Amino acid sequence: MTRTEMCGSKMCGILVLAFAGVTFAVEVQDRDRWPGAPYPPSELIQAVEWSPADTVIRKADGSDNWPITWADDDHLYTAYGDGWGFVPKVDKKLSLGFARVAGGPVDFVGVNIRTETGERQGDDRRGPKASGMLCVDGVLYMLVRNTGNSQVAWSEDHARTWRWSDWKFETSFGVPTFLNFGKNYAGARDDYVYVYSNDHDSAYEAGDRMVMARVPKDRIRERDAYEFFRGLDGQSQPLWTGDIRDRGAVFVHPGRCYRSGISYNAGLKRYLWCQILPESTDSRGPRYQGGFGIYEAPEPWGPWHTVFFTETWDMGPGESGSLPTKWMSEDGRTCHLLFSGNDCFSVRKLTLHGK
């Protein structure tokens, strides 16, 4: 395998050395394996092999965001922003539109879903946009940003009609996302749903830390049911509070906590969190140039370790990205990154190598 096939970044070159015969033990001991990363290297996942750049599948050109969930009917449901969705495209550009994705990561087909109660218009920060999607007990839940600050909506008919909460997160949670487990929330660790966000009122500003909330899965629509992560006690168990003002950090990366997507890899028994870096040398942003990190932990609150980190990927990582659980292999080693690179529904295969 060549260096180019692995990745275009300097950090990925280090991974190629691992495949070329450098022992994994040395790699694990080398805390500089991922220069600039906020957390030490993962010992469980010691190398990431990306498919070649020319194998990336891109559809729905001109649309971005793409939070996604695996629903009870075995389809994936997603939402796009500032675009027209999949071909055949919708007639008007939407800040919030919906689609159903059928099939696997190579042969998938996306179909737009029209909904008067869900669709929204307005470019950039002027229009509401989805940042999280989740299916629990056959109901789709959506976290929507740019609503001052964010809001919950839900659909009981697979995105054809939506109802919206009469409350909002008005402190922090500027770009919240759901933690996804398996099909229809199968394999969840408990009866809670977990929400993560940059600790900022805006989706367009990076924070110094990420914050987390939890809510009983049957009370997602109720603001008073949410609790916020405060930190860990002396036994490394999570502490929760009902007062959002007492929230603590679940992840720290000063000035670089931005948009993200998180899912549970059942095969590896790890939470995998994809986080986009806010910087870009391209005026169009990370959709066309930039970096990101993938972090793993045994619990939703950590401790976090770095699986992959690059300041400059070999293509634009998009403004958001995640690892859909439907497209993970049974052993968890083969995954597919869904990202909004090139302003598309972009999919790239990755293989996670361990000991």
HELIX and SHEET records of a PDB file:
HELIX    1   1 ARG A    3  MET A    6  1                                   4    
HELIX    2   2 LYS A   10  PHE A   19  1                                  10    
HELIX    3   3 PHE A   24  GLN A   29  1                                   6    
HELIX    4   4 ALA A   53  THR A   55  5                                   3    
HELIX    5   5 ASP A  124  ARG A  126  5                                   3    
HELIX    6   6 LYS A  183  TYR A  185  5                                   3    
HELIX    7   7 ARG A  223  ALA A  225  5                                   3    
HELIX    8   8 ILE A  244  ASP A  246  5                                   3    
HELIX    9   9 THR A  325  TRP A  327  5                                   3    
HELIX   10  10 GLY A  341  ASP A  343  5                                   3    
SHEET    1   A 3 ALA A  47  TRP A  50  0                                        
SHEET    2   A 3 PHE A 345  HIS A 353 -1                                        
SHEET    3   A 3 ILE A  57  LYS A  59 -1                                        
SHEET    1   B 4 ALA A  47  TRP A  50  0                                        
SHEET    2   B 4 PHE A 345  HIS A 353 -1                                        
SHEET    3   B 4 THR A 334  PHE A 339 -1                                        
SHEET    4   B 4 GLY A 321  SER A 322 -1                                        
SHEET    1   C 4 ASP A  64  TRP A  70  0                                        
SHEET    2   C 4 LEU A  76  GLY A  81 -1                                        
SHEET    3   C 4 GLY A  97  ALA A 102 -1                                        
SHEET    4   C 4 VAL A 109  ILE A 113 -1                                        
SHEET    1   D 4 LYS A 129  VAL A 136  0                                        
SHEET    2   D 4 VAL A 139  ARG A 145 -1                                        
SHEET    3   D 4 SER A 150  SER A 155 -1                                        
SHEET    4   D 4 ARG A 163  TRP A 164 -1                                        
SHEET    1   E 9 PRO A 238  THR A 241  0                                        
SHEET    2   E 9 GLU A 227  LEU A 232 -1                                        
SHEET    3   E 9 GLY A 207  PRO A 216 -1                                        
SHEET    4   E 9 TYR A 192  ASN A 198 -1                                        
SHEET    5   E 9 THR A 177  ASN A 180 -1                                        
SHEET    6   E 9 SER A 260  ASN A 265  1                                        
SHEET    7   E 9 ARG A 270  ILE A 276 -1                                        
SHEET    8   E 9 PHE A 292  ALA A 297 -1                                        
SHEET    9   E 9 HIS A 305  THR A 310 -1                                        
SHEET    1   F 4 PRO A 238  THR A 241  0                                        
SHEET    2   F 4 GLU A 227  LEU A 232 -1                                        
SHEET    3   F 4 GLY A 207  PRO A 216 -1                                        
SHEET    4   F 4 PHE A 251  CYS A 257 -1                                        
END                                                                             
